Amino acid sequence: IRQQLNLNEPDENIPSVARDQKNLQILRKKLAGLTGQLADLRSALFQEEYKEVKKAHGGWAEDQLKQETEKRVVKILEKLGLPTI
């Protein structure tokens, strides 16, 4: 549209575009923060589930315990509708 109207002004000089870019930067920062929090929560969930798996299957090898724990964590996150990160 800008080419059809022969507007050569850079996008950052258009107030609505500049405002949208600023809002986008703010949203990206918020998303990065929330993603970090989700990763921390996932880690805590893994630790708690690992304890439960180890109680139930104490004779299993470390790899088996971790695999079973990972399966449980993924199921829980899926039930909550969260990404498995």
Helices and strands as residue ranges (DSSP letters): G 11-13, H 15-56, H 62-79
